[in-house]
Amino acid sequence: MPDTPSGTPSGLTHSEAQEFHRLFIQGFLGFTAIAVVAHILVWMWRPWF
């Protein structure tokens, strides 16, 4: 296993890791919001589902 210059297992710097985390959380929240809206719409269409 080669040594990474930043000393982290991912090879990312601290600022790169923070940026990746921010984008990951935004994507997760966007996906969750779409899923919640879809569930509400299906419940309004067929409440017995």
C-alpha positions as CSV (number, residue, x, y, z in Angstrom):
1,M,0.0,0.0,0.0
2,P,1.7,3.2,-1.1
3,D,2.0,6.1,1.3
4,T,-0.3,9.0,0.6
5,P,1.2,12.5,0.6
6,S,-1.4,13.9,2.9
7,G,-1.1,11.0,5.4
8,T,-4.8,10.1,5.2
9,P,-6.2,6.8,3.9
10,S,-8.3,8.5,1.2
11,G,-5.5,10.7,0.0
12,L,-7.6,13.8,0.3
13,T,-6.5,17.0,2.0
14,H,-8.7,18.3,4.8
15,S,-10.3,20.9,2.6
16,E,-11.0,18.4,-0.1
17,A,-12.6,16.1,2.4
18,Q,-14.7,18.9,3.7
19,E,-15.9,19.8,0.2
20,F,-16.7,16.2,-0.6
21,H,-18.6,15.8,2.6
22,R,-20.6,19.0,1.9
23,L,-21.5,17.8,-1.6
24,F,-22.4,14.3,-0.3
25,I,-24.7,15.7,2.4
26,Q,-26.4,18.0,-0.2
27,G,-27.0,15.1,-2.5
28,F,-28.3,12.9,0.3
29,L,-30.7,15.6,1.5
30,G,-31.9,16.2,-2.1
31,F,-32.6,12.5,-2.6
32,T,-34.3,12.3,0.8
33,A,-36.5,15.3,0.0
34,I,-37.5,13.8,-3.4
35,A,-38.3,10.5,-1.6
36,V,-40.4,12.2,1.0
37,V,-42.4,14.1,-1.6
38,A,-42.9,10.9,-3.6
39,H,-44.2,9.1,-0.5
40,I,-46.6,11.9,0.3
41,L,-47.9,11.9,-3.3
42,V,-48.4,8.2,-3.3
43,W,-50.2,8.4,0.1
44,M,-52.5,11.1,-1.2
45,W,-53.2,9.0,-4.3
46,R,-53.7,5.6,-2.5
47,P,-53.8,6.0,1.3
48,W,-54.0,2.3,1.8
49,F,-50.6,1.6,0.3
